[in-house]
Amino acid sequence: MKQIVKILALLISATVVFSVPAIARERIVFGGGPAGGTFQTVANAIQVYKPIKDMQDVTVKAQSSAGSVENLRKVNSGRMDFATIYSGHVYLGANGQMKNDTKKYTNVRAVAFLYGAPAQLIVRKGSGIKSTRDLVGKRVGVGNAGSGAFANCELFFRHMGVWDTIKRNAMGYNDAAAAFGNNQLDAFWLFTAFPSGAVIMAAQTNDIEMIDLNADAEASGFYKKYPYFTKIAIPAGTYKGVETDTPSFQDSTLWVANKDVPDDVVYNMLAAIFTDEGLAHMVSQKKTFKAMSVKNGIDGIVTPMHPGAIKFWKEKGVI
């Protein structure tokens, strides 16, 4: 009888031991962008960073996407936990002002500033073009149709009242630089990090100037109407022949989260990335990330922040 009791006790004990499941780490999806793009590099870089990989409660999985607008919709619905999104799309989405989409995307919360994409308008030295209003009747490269560059060019030029007065040429940056070099364009527009290879190419075949876009933006109330754009200056010497700083404006690429992501997950991921080691890791993945810093951590954010992010940035003295 004693032997039977011992056997039963062992069986019960074994059942209890084997019925306790291993503690699974929660899968966190970080939305990036198209393969090879900077958005996807952000997601990949965060996924592979060792302190992130070593987090005990979550595992981060980078997921490619079509880009900012898709990320906005998927983060809002909870199909992505984190993502990279332009500040402008977060703002317009929250206010139901996306182009051809009046839905309000109110479940997206800002986490951190990553890097900026500034507007650049290139003209020939001595052309007489000193502001966007001088473009009337001119041949202008406005970016690829459907691109962010094209969309922001249309937004700004419409605001300035010149969109319908110019001879628009929808083309990519390199094609625009080549056309500019062949005297087929009077000016071309970019919305990208500097230095741009296309502008470098244009400066090799022509003496160039850059237009002060900030002056136009300030005088016209552009920042008041579109508060997600921020001021920036493209430093002197960035391009051959441009020996003074060129004021402009930029949209900001943000790290965002769904509002229901736990506060501690957001806080701990920020605490891992925004260290000297974490920022060095990001720069090792792409030099664009030199723009990331604790000091600039909330630049370009004009929409509600995630509570976990608010706690982190308050501790850092940024808020």
N, C-alpha and C positions, 0 to 999 in steps of 0.2 A: 504494500500500500504506500509506504514512504517513497519507494522508487517511482511509483506512478505519479505521486504528487510532485516530485522533483522534475519529472519529464514534462508535466503540464506547466509547471512554473517556467521552465526553460522555453517552452513553446510560446507562452504568453509574452515572455520577455522579448523573444525574437520578433514576434508579431509587432510589438510596440516599436522596437528599434527600426525595423524595415518599413514601417508604415509612416515614419516621420520623413517628409520630403526634404530634400536639400533646399536651402534658401536660395531662390533664384534672384539674380540681379534684374532690375527693371530695365527694359530696352528703351533707350532714348534715341529718337530719330532727329538728326540734324540735317536740315535741308540745305543743299548747296546750289548748284546750277549746272549748265551744260558742261560736258567733259572738256577739260583744258581751260576753263574760265576761272576767274579769280574767286567767284562765289564758291565753286566746288573746291578750290584750294583751301578756303577757310574751313569748310566742313571736314575735309580730309585731314588737315593739320591738327584740328582739335581732336578728332577721333584717334589719331596715332600718338598723341602726346602722352608720355608715360604716366605722369600724375593723374591724368584723366582715365587712362586704361586701368590704373590701380584703384580707382574708386570702388568701394565695396558694395554699394547699394545699386549702382546703375552701370550699364554698358552703353556707350555711345556709338551709334551707327550712322555714318555719313550716307546721304541719299541724294542722287543727282536729280535735277529738275530742269524745267524750261527757264527758270530764273525768278526774278523778284515777284512778279504778279502771281505766278503759280504758288510760290512760297507763302505769300500773303494769305491766299485762300486756304492752303493746307494747314498752316499754323492756326488760322482762325477756327478751322473745323476740328483741330486736334489730331489730324493725320500726320502732322509733324509737331514735334515738341519745341525744337529750336530751328532757326533758319537765318540766312542773310537776306535782308530786304532793304531797298532804298528807303530812306526816311520819307521821301515824297510819297511813295506808295502807301506807307503806313498811315501817313497823315490823310491823304485823299481817301483811302479805304475806310478809315475811321469815320470820315465825314460824308460818306456816300457820294464822293465826287470822282470816282474812277471813270475813265472814258468808256462810255456805253455800258456802265454798270453802276447802278444807284444803290446797290446793297451796302449796308454799313458793316464793316469788319471790325467788331469791337472787342474781340477776344485776344488781340495781339498786344503784347507788352514789350516795350523797349528794354534791352539789357545793357548794351554798350555800343559806343562808336568804334568802327573798325578802320575805315579809310574814306577819303573823299574823292569824288570825280568832278574836276573843275571844268567850266566852260572856257573854250579858247577860240578866238576869232582871229584869223591870220589874213593880213593884207600885204601888198607890196609897199615898200618904203617910198614915200613921195606920191602915193596914190590920191591923197587928199581925203581919204576915208578916216575919220576920227571918232565916229560913233556909229551905232547901228542905224541911226536915221540917215546917215550918208550912203547907205546901201541901196537906196531907191534907184531902180533901173539897172542895178549891177547883177552880174552873174555870180551866184553864191552856191558853194557846195554845202549841203545842209545835213549830210549823214545819210546812211542807208534807210530807205523806207522801212518802217516797222521797228527801227532800232530806238534805243533810249536817247541816243544823240539826236535823231530826227525829231522825236517827241518833244524833247526839251528845247530844241531850236524853234519848233513851231510854237511852243508855249511862250517862249521869251519874245520871239519876233512878233507874234500876234499881240502880245502885251504892249510892245513898243510901236505897234501899228505899221509894221513894214513887211509882214509875211506875204501879203498879196501884192506888194509893189516890187518885189525882187524877181529875178529870173532864177528860179530854184533848180538846182541839179542834185537829185538824190543819188548819192554815191558814197562808198566807203572811204576811209581816211587816205589810204595809199593812192587810190584812184583820183581822189580830189587833189592830193599833193602833185601827182603827175599832170593833171589837167591845169593846175595852177602854174606849174613850171612851163607848160606849153602855151601859156597865155590864153587858156580857154576859160579860166575863172578869174574873177577879180578878188574873191575872198573865199575862204572856206572855214567851216565851223567844226569844232571837235568838242566832245564831252567825255574826257578820259583823263587818267593820271598822266602826270608829266615826269620826265620828258617824253614826248610822243615821237616815235620813229618817223611818222608822216611829216611832222613839222621839221624835224631834222633834215629830212630829204628835201623839203621845200626850200629851206634856208641854204641848201647847197647850190641851188640853181637861181635863186633870186635873193635880193636884199629884202628882208621881211620886217614888218612891224606887227605888234599885237594890240588889239583895241582894249581900252579900259572899259570892261563890261560892268564893273561895280558902279561906276558913275551913272551909267544909264539906269541900272537897277535901283539905285538909291533915289534918283530924281523922279522916277516914274511910280514909286510905291510898290515895286515888285516884291520886296521882302515882306511887306505888310500883307500882301495878297497871298504869297506863297512862303510862309514862315519856315519851312523846312530847308530852304536854301540858306547857306551861310557864306560869309565873306572869306576870301582867300586872296593871296597875292602869289603870282608865279614869279619866282626869284629871278633877278637879273642874271644873265649869263646862262640861263637854262637852254636858250637857243642862240645860235650864232647871229650876232648883230643886234640882239635885243639886250641893251646894257642897263636897263632900269627895271625895277619891279613892275609887274603888270597886274593891277587889281582886277579881280573877277569874282565869281561866285561858284559854289559847288553844292551838289547834293551829297548827302552822307550815306554810306553803306552801314547799316546797323545790324547788330546781333540782336535777335528778338526771340521771345518765348510765348507759348500759349499761356494764358492767365492761370491755368490750372496746374502747371508744372510746379512741384513742391518748392517752397522758398529755399530750403537748404540745398537742393540740387543746383539751383541758379547761383546761389551764394558760393558754393564749393567750386563750381566750374570757373566762375570769375576769379576766385582766389587762386586757382591753379594757373590760369592763363596770364593774369595781370601781376606777374612777378618778373624779376629780371630774367630768370631762366625761361619762363613761359613766353615772354615777349621775344627773347632771342630765338627761341624755337620757331615762332611765327615768322620772323624775318628770314630765318634759314629756309623757309618754304617759299617765300616770295618777298622781294624787297619792298613791294607796295605796303607791307605791314609795318614799315618804319613809322607810319602815321599813328600806330596804336601806342597809347601810353596811359598811365593813370591820370595824368594831368588833363588829357583830352578825352577822358573816358565817357563823358556824356555830351560831347559836341554834336550838334545837329539833331538832338532829340527834342521834339516838340509835342510828343504824345505821351500818354501814361506809361510809367515804368513799372516793371515787375517788383513786387515787394522784396524779393531776395536781392535784386539789384540795388534797390534803394538802400537796404541795410549795408551792402558792401561799399557803395560809393559814399555813404555817410561816414563810415568808419575810415575811409581814405581821405576824408576832408574835402571831397569834390562837391558834394551836395551840402 
